[in-house]
Amino acid sequence: MNLISSEELMNYRLKIMNIVCAACYFTCCLSTVSNAGAEDTRRNRQGPHYAVELEEIVTTYTPANNGAGPMWCYGSTVIARQGSDVYLSTIETGKDVPLLCNTRWQLWHRTSDGWRIEQTEKAYRQREPCPIAIFQQGPVFLSVNPSTEPPGVKYGPCKPLVLEFDRDNLGGTATAHTPAWADGTYFTDHSYRGFAADGVNGELLLLNINAKTSEQFVSYRDSSGRWHQKGTIEFPIRSCYPQVSLRDGSAHVMAIGDIVEPVEQWRKLKFEKLNRKWDYVFRRLFYTYTDNIRTTGFVPPVEIDTVEETCGYIRNLDMHIDATGAAHLLYTKQPHQYAFIRDKYFPGQAMTINLEYVVVKDGRVVSKRTLAQAPQAPTGFAPSFARFHISSDGKIHVIAAGTGIDKGKRTFGNYIGRLPAGKGKPAFERIGLKHPFGSFFTNTPRGGSKPSDVIDLFGIAGDSPNLRYARIRVAPPKD
């Protein structure tokens, strides 16, 4: 599958994300702001099982118009926690820097004194955001993908690196690591990469797509600091935006199919209604794993879910690997992406969006649950986006964006609920944020952060161009 080759078509990717998931507000604008200009909400807003401790603006974002945005790397994370320290990776758009690689990374650090930029890339050489990872007692890492071509080259070669920062001297010179790859790489500014850390054992895992063949190349860094090429993952179709996890030697990947609309009549009708040439679809969800990345390759990917037959839309959201090695998967599922397609080809069927939860063990799906659905009862929660959070006791919580009833009216907000044992659904309760997030990153163990009763959220709310942070504390369960 060749990547799209015009700037116009590429920019449609952001537009479609806005259409299919209203929670993702990609039309926002990045410039550094001081802590003095941030909104700092320190009055706790208490719920039965949580307390909002902090809401603030970190910075703002100027659209790069390069097909990516601050939430583009949603399969990985850009925020991580070590004790009371929070680390954050953002991108800054260069004024008048030609496309496509016209942004640069910034490494932020939050202490009790607030946020500050510890280091900024010297030149604007990135297209996509740069995921972050940490070791729980060690350094901070950024996955970067600088262009190797002059400014203005589009779809050109890039060189993926991992930068290592001393947590005691974040402003000092970073060590640049070159991951090991199998032969046959072709890496460009469309990396569709995934980045993860085993924060306990001090190991890293990095995926990067071959822009010509769509294979995902795999590189693994062991606890001694040595990088190893681990071959490739070949999905049944081109699959992107991977969630990647590494725990005690086992490695797991969830990715979403990302191809041009294969059904001619649907493609023609969408162009007639939307007048848009860009028409990539996200309908088939895949998962693969290896129980020992050091010695064994990934198993052939299995298809977790599909809406291929009904012109639907799936968005992969999060993955957690528990102590038994089971993979917990979270995603939204729409059987029909557009009402006009439904009306013509599937009349009478409901337009719904489900928040789905699947557990996979040893490569087999062992359980499936729908955690929330829209539309449903007038008082129900209607989901649009979600992440896992793992508390200090190992319990899995779901943090979601969507609409629910507040003071008698259906309004948009963020919700949290703990996954109960068995087949039950979370009892979602509204989080008392003044500026609820449409989409967000968390301090996930996939990025190396320790399971914690503190939730760090970073993302986009309804006050573009701001990029916001919130800190929420989970109360110990009574049961």
Number of C-alpha atoms within 10 A of each C-alpha: 12 11 13 13 10 11 14 15 16 18 15 17 15 20 16 16 15 15 13 16 17 16 24 23 25 23 17 20 19 22 15 13 16 13 16 8 11 17 14 16 16 12 11 14 16 14 14 11 16 23 20 23 19 19 23 22 21 28 22 21 23 21 20 28 18 20 21 21 25 27 22 17 23 20 26 28 29 28 28 30 28 20 12 9 12 19 25 27 24 28 27 26 23 20 11 8 16 17 21 26 31 25 31 23 25 21 24 19 22 17 11 8 8 15 21 18 19 15 17 17 14 9 15 23 26 24 32 31 27 28 26 27 35 32 23 21 13 16 18 23 29 25 24 25 26 22 25 15 14 11 16 13 15 21 21 18 19 21 16 23 17 23 18 20 22 15 18 9 11 18 14 12 12 17 13 15 16 13 20 18 20 13 10 11 17 19 22 24 24 23 25 23 27 28 29 31 28 28 24 18 18 20 24 28 25 26 27 27 26 19 23 13 14 22 23 26 25 24 23 25 19 17 13 9 12 12 19 18 16 22 17 23 22 18 21 13 15 20 24 25 23 29 28 27 29 30 26 16 16 18 25 26 22 29 26 29 24 18 19 17 18 12 11 9 11 15 17 14 14 18 14 11 10 10 10 14 15 21 16 18 20 23 25 24 23 22 24 24 26 20 20 15 22 15 9 12 17 21 15 16 19 17 17 19 17 21 18 17 10 16 22 22 21 28 24 28 24 25 27 26 21 14 10 7 17 18 27 20 23 25 22 23 24 24 22 24 23 16 14 14 19 19 14 11 13 14 11 9 12 15 16 15 23 21 24 20 20 18 20 19 15 14 19 13 16 11 13 15 16 17 22 22 20 20 15 12 9 12 13 16 28 25 26 27 25 25 23 27 28 24 20 14 11 13 17 19 19 20 23 29 26 23 21 23 16 12 7 8 11 16 12 22 25 24 23 23 22 21 19 13 9 8 12 11 16 16 15 21 19 23 24 18 20 12 18 24 29 24 25 29 25 25 29 28 30 28 29 30 25 23 19 21 18 23 23 22 21 26 24 30 23 15 13 16 20 23 24 24 26 23 18 22 19 21 14 12 10 5 3
